[in-house]
Amino acid sequence: MTNQKSDIGIGYVVGGGLKESLNVRLTVPSQQVQEGAFVVIKSGNWQYYGLVTDLRLGATDPRFADEHTPARMPAGITGLLQGQTLYTNLEVLPTLMLEIGPDPADTEAYNSWRAEIESGLRDEPRSLPVKTIPPHHAEVYLASPGDIAEIFGGDKKGNFVIGHTREQGHPVHINLNRFVQRSSGIFGATGTGKSFLARIVLAGLIQYNAASVLVFDMHNEYGPDDVASDTGQKVVGLKSKFSSRVRLVGLGRGALVRGQTPDFNLEIPMSAIMPEDIELLTRELNLKETTPTTLDALVTSFGRENWFSAFRNMSVGGVIEDENGKKVPAPDSVAYWANANGVNVMAAEGLHSKLRRVFHLDYVVEKPASDGIGEMIKSLEAGRHVILSFGSHESDLDYLLVSNLLTRRIRNAWEKSTNEYRSTGEGEPRPLVIVVEEAHKLLNREMASQTTFSTIARELRKYYVTLLIIDQRPSQIYDEVMSQLGTRISGWLGDDDDIRAVLSGLAGREALRGMLARLQPAEEVLLLGWGVPMPLPVRSRRYDDRFWQELLKQTATVGMTGAQALQDLGF
């Protein structure tokens, strides 16, 4: 724990409160402090931590502000006059407080305080949500590296540098073990670098061995090397740097991922498609309200594992002549089955027609060459990471069907292993993070209740499974899902509804609203939520060779030598 003043004094408290923020009179030029600066307020045995949310110009008398004195007075006199009459105030949102004890220079008092802690008479100091405020004229400082480390954690095992403070470039860490305990989100308008930031976070999770990672890579961005659309420069893929720990999976037999042969291909057996997978596609396929009734009848007739194949093989419109010469539905037709089972013929034939898009998917087969789903689950359970690239299958239909079906199977596997662990105390499940792009397509208000992803966000952290959702329109994600996100990392957002969604449920959100809207469009992000001790804007790390070299130095992978780590990272 630090017990020293921060390096740079910038002012003193002159007013304010917990609800309306603290007012701080600046004693340095206003250009030295930015909105979003992390500041420390020292008051006796306590230290307060806060965030600058606004800067305001003031004057002891409005006439001094109105009159342009440099035009009619010598520069020296003008400087003295303005120094006494014109000033700048900061608005500081207090977030945390920490007992630091007496000044160590007062040896007797400090030793007595430490003795009480060590004997159990007083709790070990830790940062707490702010409950009170410092007095008038308490000194205010820009946070030092020690202050940053005190609150966000220093360079310890499991702590990963996500970025640096904007004023002085001090490193800011997030604890990855805490990060994976709850679902999280990465947000930002199009072009703000969400994909690069996601790669940085995923590289940290993989290298620090914090969890297994499953990426639904809709646009084939995360596995093999890519080329940045705006700069034309090479973008290193996670498979390239973690070749032995990441398994690249292609969707469909013989599929390539950017010309690269994947580790194996995934085919979906018809027996794995359940009625709930079809109901999820209601909006995409424009299904009618009669669909659930028809699906129930199919399951009753053929069973949950055979209904899809049986329905697919039925014909539409086929007729034969009976013994009286009358044309009747052929035995292999949809109409024949519907009449025999009391189902509306038009509803059944309409459903069959709309399901043709699913029937004709080349990766949905009767008998796959291998158990790709089982192979993915085994890899994740064994501590490896899987990137499922959709290749040429980039439609919303592909993404909705495959991601929901796979996630349901994974959910069942982790629930089973967690229940066994709680019964026997052996074989604790490995944490799993499922990465979902274009999350609003799966987690909007209309569809959230039907997807496995919504269940994971609400309930499955107790089963070691969480989500990392990546999206440019957080306002379209169901608010119940947004409320379950622990850590939120947001780049610039221009839409008020999106800003409101990212800040929902957070203390001080009104003060943070303008800060989020004024982030630089690239490379600046706001850290928020349960996974970080306090909100803080930072300059995110760049996804380049320097990042990979630094990642090696900061690695927390157990049992890996430097040479092994270099080789694994492709150096």
C-alpha positions in Angstrom: 0.0 0.0 0.0 1.2 3.5 -0.8 1.6 6.1 1.9 3.0 9.0 -0.1 1.7 12.0 -1.8 1.3 11.9 -5.5 4.0 13.7 -7.5 2.2 16.7 -9.0 0.0 19.0 -6.9 -2.6 20.8 -9.0 -5.0 22.5 -6.5 -7.2 22.3 -3.4 -10.8 21.5 -2.5 -13.1 24.6 -2.3 -16.5 23.0 -2.1 -19.0 20.5 -3.5 -20.4 17.2 -2.2 -20.9 13.5 -2.8 -23.8 14.0 -5.2 -22.8 17.1 -7.1 -19.0 16.3 -7.2 -16.2 18.2 -5.5 -15.0 21.6 -6.6 -11.2 22.0 -6.8 -9.4 25.3 -7.4 -6.6 24.8 -9.8 -3.1 26.2 -8.9 -1.5 25.2 -12.2 -2.4 26.2 -15.8 -5.7 24.6 -16.9 -3.9 23.0 -19.9 -2.0 20.7 -17.6 -5.2 18.9 -16.6 -7.7 17.1 -18.9 -11.2 15.9 -18.4 -10.9 12.3 -17.2 -7.8 12.9 -15.2 -7.3 10.5 -12.2 -6.7 12.7 -9.2 -5.8 12.0 -5.5 -7.0 14.1 -2.6 -5.0 13.8 0.7 -6.7 14.5 4.0 -5.1 13.3 7.2 -5.2 9.5 7.5 -7.3 9.2 4.4 -6.8 9.4 0.7 -9.6 10.0 -1.8 -9.5 9.0 -5.4 -11.6 10.7 -8.1 -12.1 11.6 -11.7 -12.1 15.0 -13.3 -15.4 15.4 -15.1 -15.4 19.1 -16.0 -13.3 22.3 -16.0 -14.9 25.7 -15.4 -13.5 29.2 -15.7 -14.3 31.6 -12.9 -13.6 35.1 -11.6 -13.7 36.8 -8.2 -15.7 39.5 -9.9 -17.4 39.1 -13.3 -15.9 42.5 -14.5 -12.4 41.0 -14.4 -13.5 38.3 -16.8 -15.3 40.7 -19.1 -12.6 43.2 -19.4 -9.6 42.5 -21.7 -6.9 43.9 -19.5 -3.8 42.9 -21.7 -4.9 45.5 -24.2 -4.6 48.4 -21.7 -2.1 47.3 -19.0 1.5 46.2 -19.0 2.1 42.5 -19.2 3.5 42.2 -15.7 0.6 43.9 -14.1 -1.9 42.0 -16.2 -0.3 38.7 -15.1 -0.5 39.6 -11.4 -4.1 40.9 -11.7 -5.3 37.8 -13.6 -3.5 35.5 -11.1 -5.5 37.1 -8.3 -8.9 37.5 -9.9 -9.3 34.8 -12.6 -9.2 31.0 -11.9 -10.2 27.6 -13.1 -12.2 25.1 -11.1 -12.3 21.4 -11.6 -15.4 19.2 -11.0 -14.1 15.9 -9.5 -16.3 12.9 -9.1 -15.1 11.1 -5.9 -15.2 7.3 -6.3 -13.0 5.6 -3.7 -11.4 6.3 -0.3 -8.5 4.5 1.4 -7.2 4.7 4.9 -3.4 5.3 4.7 -2.7 5.9 8.4 -0.5 8.4 10.1 2.5 9.9 8.4 5.3 7.3 8.5 7.6 10.2 9.7 5.6 10.1 12.9 7.1 6.7 13.8 5.3 6.1 17.1 1.8 6.9 15.7 2.4 4.9 12.5 3.8 1.9 14.3 0.9 1.9 16.7 -1.5 2.0 13.8 0.2 -0.9 12.0 0.3 -2.9 15.3 -3.5 -2.6 15.6 -3.9 -4.0 12.1 -1.5 -6.9 12.6 -3.2 -7.8 15.9 -6.6 -7.9 14.2 -8.0 -4.9 16.1 -8.3 -3.0 12.8 -9.0 -4.3 9.3 -6.2 -4.2 6.7 -6.8 -1.0 4.7 -8.4 -1.4 1.3 -10.1 0.9 -1.1 -13.8 1.5 -0.3 -16.6 3.2 -2.1 -16.6 6.8 -1.1 -18.9 7.5 1.9 -17.7 10.9 3.0 -15.7 13.8 1.6 -12.4 15.6 2.4 -12.5 19.0 4.1 -12.0 22.4 2.5 -8.5 23.1 1.2 -7.5 19.4 1.1 -4.7 19.1 -1.4 -5.3 17.6 -4.8 -2.7 15.8 -6.9 -2.5 14.1 -10.3 -2.2 10.3 -9.6 1.3 8.9 -9.5 2.2 5.4 -10.8 2.0 4.2 -7.2 -1.6 5.5 -6.9 -2.5 3.8 -10.2 -1.0 0.6 -8.9 -2.8 0.9 -5.6 -6.2 1.0 -7.2 -5.8 -0.9 -10.4 -3.1 -3.3 -9.3 0.5 -3.3 -10.3 2.6 -5.6 -12.4 1.5 -8.8 -10.6 0.5 -12.2 -11.8 -2.9 -12.0 -13.6 -2.8 -8.2 -14.0 -2.8 -7.2 -17.6 -2.0 -3.7 -19.0 -5.0 -2.5 -21.0 -3.7 1.0 -21.6 -2.1 4.1 -20.1 -3.3 7.3 -18.4 -3.8 10.1 -20.9 -1.8 12.8 -19.0 1.3 11.0 -17.9 1.2 7.6 -19.6 1.1 5.5 -16.4 0.2 1.9 -17.1 -3.4 0.8 -16.1 -4.0 -2.9 -15.4 -7.1 -5.0 -15.3 -7.2 -8.2 -13.3 -8.0 -10.9 -15.8 -9.1 -13.5 -13.2 -11.7 -11.0 -12.0 -12.5 -10.0 -15.6 -13.7 -13.5 -16.6 -15.9 -14.0 -13.5 -18.7 -12.0 -15.1 -19.7 -11.2 -18.6 -18.2 -8.1 -20.2 -18.6 -5.9 -23.2 -16.4 -4.0 -25.7 -18.3 -1.1 -27.4 -17.6 1.7 -29.8 -18.9 3.2 -33.0 -17.8 1.7 -36.3 -14.1 2.5 -37.0 -13.1 3.1 -33.4 -10.9 -0.1 -33.2 -13.2 -2.5 -31.4 -11.7 -5.5 -33.2 -8.1 -4.4 -32.3 -9.1 -3.9 -28.7 -10.8 -7.3 -28.6 -7.6 -8.9 -30.0 -5.6 -7.3 -27.2 -7.9 -8.5 -24.5 -8.1 -12.0 -26.0 -4.3 -12.2 -26.4 -4.0 -11.3 -22.7 -6.6 -14.0 -21.7 -4.7 -16.6 -23.7 -1.2 -15.7 -22.7 -2.1 -15.3 -19.0 -4.1 -18.6 -19.1 -7.0 -16.9 -17.4 -9.7 -18.9 -19.2 -10.5 -20.9 -22.3 -11.8 -18.7 -25.1 -14.3 -19.6 -27.8 -14.6 -16.9 -30.6 -17.5 -16.9 -33.0 -15.5 -15.1 -35.7 -18.3 -13.9 -38.1 -16.0 -11.9 -40.3 -12.8 -14.1 -40.1 -10.8 -11.4 -38.3 -9.3 -13.1 -35.3 -7.7 -16.4 -36.4 -5.3 -16.0 -39.4 -3.3 -12.8 -40.3 -5.4 -10.0 -41.9 -4.9 -6.6 -43.5 -6.2 -3.5 -41.9 -8.9 -1.9 -44.2 -7.9 1.7 -43.4 -4.1 1.4 -43.5 -3.4 -1.6 -45.6 -0.9 -2.9 -42.9 -0.7 -6.5 -41.8 -2.7 -7.4 -38.7 -1.3 -10.5 -36.9 -3.9 -13.1 -36.1 -4.2 -15.0 -32.8 -3.6 -18.3 -34.5 -0.3 -17.0 -35.9 1.0 -16.0 -32.4 -0.5 -18.9 -30.4 -0.3 -21.7 -32.9 -0.1 -24.5 -30.3 -2.8 -23.1 -28.1 -5.4 -21.9 -30.5 -7.4 -24.3 -32.7 -8.8 -22.7 -35.9 -12.1 -24.3 -37.0 -13.7 -23.8 -40.4 -17.5 -24.1 -40.9 -18.3 -26.7 -43.5 -16.4 -29.6 -45.1 -13.3 -28.4 -46.9 -13.7 -24.8 -45.9 -10.6 -22.6 -45.9 -10.1 -19.5 -43.7 -8.5 -16.7 -45.8 -6.8 -19.4 -47.8 -5.5 -21.2 -44.8 -6.4 -24.8 -43.9 -8.0 -24.9 -40.4 -7.1 -27.4 -37.8 -10.5 -29.2 -38.5 -13.8 -28.4 -40.0 -17.2 -28.3 -38.3 -20.3 -29.9 -39.8 -23.6 -29.8 -38.0 -25.5 -33.1 -37.8 -29.2 -32.9 -38.5 -29.9 -34.7 -35.2 -28.4 -31.7 -33.3 -30.9 -29.2 -34.6 -33.7 -28.7 -32.1 -37.1 -26.9 -32.5 -35.8 -24.1 -30.3 -33.0 -23.5 -32.8 -35.6 -23.0 -35.5 -37.8 -20.7 -33.3 -34.8 -18.5 -32.8 -34.9 -17.8 -36.6 -38.5 -16.5 -36.5 -37.6 -13.0 -37.6 -34.9 -14.1 -40.0 -37.1 -16.6 -41.8 -40.4 -14.7 -41.3 -42.0 -17.7 -39.5 -45.7 -17.6 -38.6 -47.2 -17.9 -35.1 -48.3 -21.4 -36.0 -44.6 -22.6 -36.2 -44.3 -23.8 -32.6 -47.5 -26.0 -33.0 -46.1 -27.6 -36.1 -42.7 -28.2 -34.6 -44.3 -29.8 -31.5 -46.2 -32.2 -33.8 -43.0 -33.1 -35.7 -41.2 -33.9 -32.5 -44.1 -36.0 -31.3 -44.1 -37.9 -34.6 -40.3 -38.4 -35.1 -38.5 -37.5 -31.9 -36.2 -34.6 -31.1 -33.2 -36.1 -32.9 -35.0 -37.2 -36.1 -37.7 -34.6 -36.7 -35.4 -32.3 -38.8 -34.2 -35.0 -41.1 -37.7 -36.5 -41.6 -39.2 -33.1 -42.3 -36.4 -32.2 -44.7 -37.0 -35.4 -46.7 -40.7 -34.7 -47.2 -42.0 -33.4 -50.5 -44.4 -30.6 -51.0 -47.3 -30.9 -53.5 -46.7 -34.6 -54.2 -50.0 -36.5 -55.0 -51.1 -40.0 -56.0 -54.4 -41.4 -57.2 -56.3 -43.6 -54.7 -58.4 -46.7 -55.7 -61.2 -44.4 -56.7 -59.0 -42.3 -59.0 -59.0 -39.3 -56.7 -55.8 -37.4 -56.2 -54.6 -37.5 -52.6 -51.3 -36.4 -51.0 -48.4 -38.8 -51.6 -47.2 -40.8 -48.5 -43.9 -38.9 -48.5 -45.5 -35.5 -48.6 -45.9 -32.8 -46.0 -49.7 -32.8 -46.6 -49.9 -36.5 -45.9 -48.1 -36.2 -42.6 -50.1 -33.1 -41.6 -53.5 -34.8 -42.3 -52.4 -37.9 -40.4 -51.4 -35.8 -37.3 -54.1 -33.2 -37.2 -51.8 -30.3 -38.4 -53.0 -27.6 -40.6 -51.7 -28.5 -44.1 -51.0 -24.9 -45.2 -49.1 -24.1 -42.0 -47.0 -27.3 -42.4 -46.2 -26.6 -46.1 -45.5 -23.0 -45.4 -43.0 -23.9 -42.6 -41.3 -26.5 -44.9 -41.0 -23.9 -47.6 -39.4 -21.3 -45.3 -37.0 -23.9 -43.8 -35.5 -24.6 -47.3 -32.8 -22.1 -46.5 -31.8 -24.2 -43.5 -32.3 -27.5 -45.4 -29.9 -26.4 -48.1 -27.0 -25.3 -45.8 -24.0 -27.3 -46.9 -22.6 -27.6 -43.3 -25.8 -29.2 -42.1 -25.5 -32.9 -43.0 -27.0 -36.3 -42.1 -23.7 -37.8 -40.9 -20.7 -35.6 -40.3 -17.2 -36.9 -41.1 -16.3 -36.3 -37.5 -17.8 -35.0 -34.3 -16.7 -31.4 -34.7 -18.9 -30.1 -31.8 -17.5 -32.7 -29.4 -14.0 -31.9 -30.5 -14.5 -28.2 -29.8 -15.8 -28.9 -26.4 -12.9 -31.2 -25.5 -10.4 -28.6 -26.7 -12.0 -26.0 -24.5 -12.2 -28.3 -21.5 -8.5 -29.1 -21.9 -7.5 -25.4 -21.7 -7.1 -24.7 -25.4 -8.8 -22.0 -27.3 -11.1 -22.2 -30.4 -11.8 -19.7 -33.1 -14.7 -20.7 -35.3 -14.4 -18.8 -38.6 -17.6 -18.7 -40.6 -15.7 -18.4 -43.9 -18.2 -17.6 -46.7 -21.1 -18.3 -44.4 -21.5 -14.7 -43.3 -25.3 -14.3 -43.3 -27.3 -13.6 -40.1 -29.0 -17.0 -40.6 -25.6 -18.8 -40.3 -24.5 -16.8 -37.3 -27.8 -17.2 -35.4 -28.2 -20.9 -36.0 -24.6 -22.1 -35.5 -23.7 -19.9 -32.5 -26.8 -20.6 -30.6 -26.7 -24.4 -31.3 -23.1 -24.7 -30.2 -23.5 -22.5 -27.1 -26.4 -24.6 -26.0 -24.3 -27.7 -26.2 -21.4 -26.0 -24.3 -23.8 -24.7 -21.7 -25.0 -28.3 -21.0 -21.4 -29.6 -20.8 -20.3 -26.9 -18.3 -23.4 -27.3 -16.2 -22.8 -31.0 -16.0 -19.1 -30.7 -15.0 -19.9 -28.0 -12.5 -22.5 -30.1 -10.8 -20.1 -33.1 -10.7 -17.4 -30.8 -9.2 -19.8 -29.6 -6.5 -20.8 -33.2 -5.7 -17.3 -34.7 -5.6 -14.9 -31.7 -5.0 -12.8 -32.9 -7.9 -12.2 -31.6 -11.5 -13.1 -28.0 -11.1 -14.3 -26.7 -14.5 -12.1 -24.4 -16.4 -13.5 -20.8 -16.9 -14.8 -20.2 -20.4 -15.3 -16.9 -22.2 -17.5 -17.0 -25.3 -16.8 -14.1 -27.6 -19.8 -12.8 -29.6 -19.6 -10.2 -32.3 -22.6 -8.3 -33.6 -24.2 -9.1 -30.3 -27.3 -7.0 -30.9 -28.4 -9.5 -33.5 -28.6 -12.2 -30.8 -29.4 -10.2 -27.7 -32.0 -7.7 -28.8 -35.2 -7.4 -26.8 -37.2 -9.6 -29.3 -34.6 -12.5 -29.4 -32.8 -12.4 -26.0 -35.3 -14.6 -24.3 -34.9 -17.3 -27.0 -31.1 -17.5 -27.1 -28.7 -19.4 -24.9 -26.5 -16.2 -24.8 -29.1 -14.4 -22.7 -29.1 -17.3 -20.2 -25.4 -17.3 -20.0 -25.3 -13.5 -19.3 -27.9 -13.9 -16.5 -27.1 -17.2 -14.9 -24.1 -19.1 -16.1 -21.2 -17.3 -14.3 -21.9 -19.7 -11.4 -21.1 -22.5 -14.0 -17.8 -20.8 -15.0 -19.1 -19.5 -18.4 -19.3 -15.8 -19.3 -19.7 -13.7 -22.4 -17.5 -11.1 -24.0 -19.8 -9.2 -26.4 -18.5 -6.8 -29.0 -20.9 -4.4 -30.6 -21.3 -0.9 -32.0 -25.0 -0.5 -31.0 -25.3 -1.3 -27.3 -28.6 0.5 -27.2 -30.1 -2.4 -29.2 -29.0 -5.0 -26.7 -31.7 -6.0 -24.2 -31.3 -3.9 -21.0 -31.5 -7.0 -18.8 -28.4 -8.4 -20.5 -26.6 -5.1 -20.3 -27.2 -4.9 -16.6 -25.4 -8.3 -16.2 -22.1 -7.0 -17.8 -19.4 -6.7 -15.2 -16.6 -4.9 -17.1 -17.4 -2.5 -20.0 -14.7 -1.1 -22.2 -16.1 1.6 -24.5 -14.6 3.6 -27.3 -16.2 6.7 -28.7 -20.0 6.6 -29.2 -21.8 9.3 -31.0 -25.4 8.2 -30.3 -27.0 9.3 -27.1 -29.0 6.1 -26.7 -25.8 4.0 -27.1 -24.0 6.2 -24.5 -27.0 5.8 -22.1 -26.9 2.0 -22.6 -23.2 1.7 -21.8 -23.5 3.8 -18.6 -26.7 2.2 -17.4 -26.6 1.1 -13.8 -23.4 2.9 -13.0 -22.9 5.6 -10.3 -22.1 9.0 -11.6 -23.3 8.2 -15.1 -24.5 11.7 -15.8 -20.9 13.0 -15.1 -19.4 10.3 -17.3 -21.8 10.9 -20.2 -19.9 13.9 -21.7 -16.6 12.1 -21.1 -17.6 9.1 -23.2 -18.9 11.4 -26.0 -15.6 13.3 -26.1 -13.2 10.4 -26.3 -10.8 10.4 -29.3 -12.4 8.3 -32.1 -9.4 5.9 -32.0 -7.2 4.6 -29.2 -9.0 6.1 -26.3 -11.4 4.0 -24.2 -13.4 4.4 -21.0 -13.0 1.5 -18.4 -16.2 1.0 -16.5 -18.1 -1.4 -14.3 -17.6 -4.2 -11.8 -14.4 -5.4 -13.2 -12.5 -2.2 -12.6 -12.3 -0.3 -9.2 -13.4 3.0 -10.7 -14.2 4.5 -14.1 -11.1 5.7 -16.0 -10.4 6.9 -19.5 -7.2 5.5 -20.9 -5.2 5.4 -24.1 -5.5 1.8 -25.2 -2.5 -0.2 -26.2 -1.7 -0.4 -29.9 -2.0 -3.8 -31.5 1.5 -4.1 -33.0 4.9 -5.8 -32.6 5.7 -3.8 -29.5 2.5 -5.1 -27.9 3.5 -8.7 -28.5 7.1 -8.1 -27.1 5.6 -6.5 -24.0 3.1 -9.3 -23.6 6.0 -11.8 -23.4 7.7 -9.8 -20.6 4.4 -9.5 -18.6 3.4 -13.1 -19.1 2.0 -15.0 -16.2 1.9 -18.4 -17.9 3.0 -21.1 -15.4 5.9 -23.3 -16.3 6.9 -21.6 -19.6 10.4 -20.5 -20.2 11.3 -17.3 -22.0 12.5 -19.3 -25.0 9.2 -21.3 -25.1 7.1 -18.2 -24.8 9.0 -16.5 -27.6 8.6 -19.6 -29.9 4.9 -19.8 -29.0 4.4 -16.1 -29.9 6.0 -16.6 -33.2 9.3 -14.8 -32.6 
